[in-house]
Amino acid sequence: MGQAFVPLKIALVCAGVRFFSLMVMTLLLVAATTARATVSVALSLTQLTRTSRIVARGHIVDVQCRLGSPTDPRDIVTEVTLIADATIVGQPARAYRFLVHGGRVGSRAVVVPGEASFRAGEEVVVFLMESRGDVLWLNALAQGKWSVVRDDAGVPWAGSSASRADLVSRQGTAPPAAAMRLTDLESQIRAAATGHAR
């Protein structure tokens, strides 16, 4: 009678091993996927404005990748040049140069999930923060870039470049609308900068 149960015990043990292996593989896959993801804390427009040294609207005229950041000579960064049509917050200037994380130098490429990308010719509103050595960086990854487009009537609209799927909201913090009229965006930024934001 006992011998009749031996094949059953072996089958149960094998099934248990297969189940355990499947669970381990699933956990490893989830961990690997999580490690590749970048989740940013969502900032309200007021927070984004008040943590920025410069907020400007203009056109991108140059995008250059280079090796070496102010903190690490091994980093790859992208230097972006913006010709300003308007400085909404901060010291006005004709042009601003700022850095974003990642880029390609030769055969080496660094991609930072959640970071914004730029191309020459596009019109944008950028939120820039200052780091050591008076170097300007795009603030809060892609949350710091708003692309400007015009509708059929020629009315300019601004849209956030940040993916809502990559943002985590803190209690009491609501991220700004994904898109709004450019005039409304600039009015809200000025109100936030002067302490009159609602």
Secondary structure as UniProt FT lines:
FT   HELIX           3..5
FT   HELIX           6..36
FT   STRAND          40..41
FT   HELIX           45..50
FT   STRAND          54..67
FT   TURN            73..74
FT   STRAND          76..89
FT   STRAND          95..101
FT   STRAND          103..105
FT   TURN            106..107
FT   STRAND          108..110
FT   TURN            113..114
FT   TURN            120..121
FT   STRAND          123..131
FT   HELIX           132..134
FT   STRAND          135..138
FT   TURN            139..140
FT   HELIX           141..144
FT   STRAND          145..150
FT   TURN            152..153
FT   STRAND          156..160
FT   HELIX           164..166
FT   STRAND          167..168
FT   TURN            171..172
FT   STRAND          179..181
FT   HELIX           182..193
FT   TURN            194..195
//
